[in-house]
Amino acid sequence: MFKDFVEERIEGEGATLFVRRAGPRGAPPLVLLHGYPQTSAMWHGVAPILARSFQVICPDLRGYGRSDKPASDAAHAPYAKRAMANDIVAVMRCLGHKRFLVGAHDRGARVAHRLGLDYPDHVAAMALLDIAPTREMYTGTNAAFAHAYWHWFFLSQPSPLPERMIGADPEGFWKLKCFNQARGDNPFTPEALAEYLNAFADPDAIHASCEDYRAAATIDITHDDADQGRKLHMPVLTLWAKRGVIETCFDALALWRQRAERVEGEALDTTHYMAEEVPGDVATRMSDFFARNPIHAKATA
């Protein structure tokens, strides 16, 4: 899936991450962050296109894929988006990149949001796929959203309830959740799907991903509230699915304009997994956006 990409493990901030990377030396660095319950394999259609013009770095987030799955605690702090963002900064520093671009989907986009808040001088611009801000999504919860995104409220239940239920049939749960978000279709290549299912068969990965959602409902909200209205300063591109929950239940642009100073975006005619449904379109929109917001632009924070 990732021809000519280097695969290696790189130290993060308390977790070692599995990383795929490729691209011309000297080109702008671009880190791509995946969502739940996937791995960096979700970028298999997008990353090779972007690697023609960018140094593309695709890590598995802590708790996912071939990356470390640290023990958690009562506050879920090891799976806070702040902890995940710290990993990314450490990995990029190890690769020699203090300032970089970010493209991210789903949970990875929530990591990107925290990354931009905590490290405004590191992130030059970011493209976020099919999310609205976490705190605002919880605040705006209604019956339609709760039924469509039932996994948010299931995965954040106290351990070991979701772990035991998922562990009884990890593959069945994975397909039920993900095919449901694709309107009953299977948008995944056999190679990517095999990687996802193999990674998700690990009980530690199941637990870690539940901790990710528990953190989102607790410590991540605490961190957001502590920002007291502080906004992202770098340019933000948001793309969301016309046939998805963000389009149905939220005004993505309006919500992101509450949390970021410079936002543009549009809906694409896809379901949630747009990077795998229309990789060429996603790569083109990211590339055009990053070309208009180059990495050498000064941070305003």
N, C-alpha and C positions, 0 to 999 in steps of 0.2 A: 504493500500500500504506500510506502514511503521510500521509493527508490532514490538512492543517493543521499538519504538522510543518515546522519550519525545518530546512533543510539547509545546513551550513557546514563549513569547515575551521578547526580550532582548534589552536594550538600546544600540544604536549605537552612532554615533557622529552627533547628530542632527536629527536622525530618529530612531524609535523603530522597530526592525526587528522581524518578525516571524521566528522561528528556529525549525527545527527537528534535534534531535541528539540521538546517541546511540553508544555503543562500550565499550570495557573493560576499567575500570579505570586503569590509568597508561600506557595505550597504546599510541602510537604517535597520536597527534591530526591532523586531516585532514579536511579542510573545502572545501566543494563542492559548486561551484557557477553556477547558471543556466543561460540560455540565454533568448532571446526574441522570442516570447511573452509568455514565460512559467513561471513556478514557481519552487520551490525546488522539486516539484513532479516529475520532469524529471529524478531525480536520484533514482526513486523507484526500479529499477532493479539492479542498481550498488551499492547503499549505504548499503543495508543489507549484501551484500557480503563483502564489505570493512570493515563493522562494526565488523566482526569477529576478525580483527587484528588491527583496528584503532579506535580511538575516532572520529566518523564521525559527522560533524556539517554541516547541510544543511540549510542555510538561504534563505528566499526570499529577493532579493535585494530591496533597497529602490525604491519605485514607482511600485513595482510588488507584486502580490499575496496579502498576508495578512500583509505585511509590510506597514509602513507609507509612505505617498506620499506628501512630503513637497512642499510648494509653491516654484515656480521657480523664476528666475529673468531674466533680459535682456541678461545677459552673459551665462545663462543656468548653472551657477556654482553649484547649488544644485544637478545637475544630471551629473556633470563631473565625470569621472572615479576616480579622486582623492577623491571626496566626498564619493563615494561608497566604495572605498578602506578604507577610514577612518572609515566607519561603521564597516567593517569586523574586523579591528584591535581592535576597541572598544568592539565588541561582544566577540572576542577571549580572550581579556584581562579580561572581566567579567567572563568568564568561566575558567580563571586561566592559559591561554596559551599565553605566550609571543612569542614563536617560534613554527611554525606549517608548515604543508604541504598544498598544494593547488591543487585541481583538478577543472577545469573550462571549460565551453562550451560557444561558441558564445559570447554574450555580457559579460557574466561572465568572460570569458577568457580575455577580454579587461580590465575588472576590475583587474584581476589577474596580468596582465602586469604592470599596474600602481602601484599595491600593491607591486610588486617586486622591482620597481624602487624607490618608496618612502620609503619603509620599508625593505631594504635588510637584516637587521639583524633579521627580524621576519619570513621571508619565507625561509625555508630550501631547498625546491625544488618545482617545479610546473609542472603539466601536463595540456596542453592546447588542446582543441578539436575543430578542424575544423575552425581555423582562421589563417590569416596572420596578421602582425602588421597593425593597423588602418591607420597610416599615409602613409605607403607604398602601401596599397590597394587603397587609394584615389589617390596617385601619379600615380599608374599604371592603372588607370581606362581607359578602352576602351569600344567599343560598346558592346562586348560580356559580359563583367562584368556588365555594366550599365543595360543591358536588363535582365540579370539573377538576379541581386541584386537591382532591381528597387525600392524596399522598402527603401533602404538607402536614396535615393534621394527624395522619396515621404515623408517619415516620418520627414525629416529634413526641410521641407518647413515651412514657418512662420505660427504660430498659427493664426487663428483656422482652416486653410484649411484641413490638414489631420484629425484633431479631428472631424470635422463635417462629413467628408466623411466616416470615420470609424464608427462614432457613429450612422450613419443611419442603419448599419447592422454589429455590432461587430463580431458576430459568423461567418457570411459569409466572412468577411475580414480575420479573423483568419484562417479559413479553406483554403481559397484561397491562402494565403501567405504560410502557413506551408505545406499543401499538395503539393503545387507547388515545394517546396524545397525537398520534398520526392519523386520526380518524379511522382506525381499524386497519390501516395499511402497514406494510413493512418497508420503510424507506432505506433500510440498511443493507449494505453489501454483505455477502456471506463472510468475507474476511473480517470486516469490522464487527459484525454481529458475533462471530466466534470469539474475538478478543473481549468484547463486552461480557459475554456470558461466562467465559473462563475466569475473568477477573472477579465477577460478582459471585461466583461460587465459593469464594473464600469467606468464611464466617467473620474474619476480622474486617473485611471490606464492607460487609453488611452492617456490622456494628458501627464502623467509622462513618459510613454514609448516614446512618441514623443520627449520629452525633452531630453531623453537619447540619441537619434539619433542627435538632434540638437547640443548637447554638443560634440558628437563625431566628428562632422564636423567643430567645431569651437574651443572651449576652450580646448578640449582634444588635438587637434593638436598644439595649443599654448604651452601646457605643454610638449608635446613631443619635439617640437622644442627647448624649453628652456633647455632640457637635453644635447644638444650639443654633441650627439654621445655617451653619457653614456649608458653602456650596463647592462643587467641583469647579476649578478654574480653567482646566484644559478643555479644548473642543470635544464634544461628545456626539457621536452618530448612534442613533438607535434605530434598529430594524426589527419589526415584529411581524408575526404571521397573521395574514388576513383570516386564515382558517384556524385560529387559535384563541386561547383564553384572554390574552392581553387585548386583542382587538375587541372581543366580546364584552369584557367586564371593566376595562380601564381606558382612560385617555392617556396613552403612553407619553406623548409629547408634553402634555400639560403637567403630568407628574414629574417628568425629568426636568422640566423647567423650574420646578420648585427646588430641585436638588443640584442643578448645574447652571452655570452662567451662559454657556454657549451650546445649544442643542439643535440638531437637525435630525430628520428621520422620515421614514415612510414604512408602510406595510407592504410586504411581499406576498405574492399569491402562493403561499405554502402553508404547511402545518408547522408545529414547533421545531422540527428538525431541519431547518432551512439550509444549514451548511452541508447536509447530505442530500437534500432534495434538489437544490439549485446551487451547487458549489461555484459554478462560474459566475453567476450573478452576485453571490456574496463576495467572492474574491474581487470582482470588478468594483463593487461599491466601496469595499474597504480600501482598495488601492487608490481609487480616485479621491476618497476622503483624506487619506493620509498624505497624498500628494499636495492637497490644498492646505494641509496643516502639518508642515514638515517638522522633523524632530529637532531641528536647530532653533526653532522658535522659542523665545524665552518664556519660562513659567511666570505667571503673574502673582503667585503666592509668595 
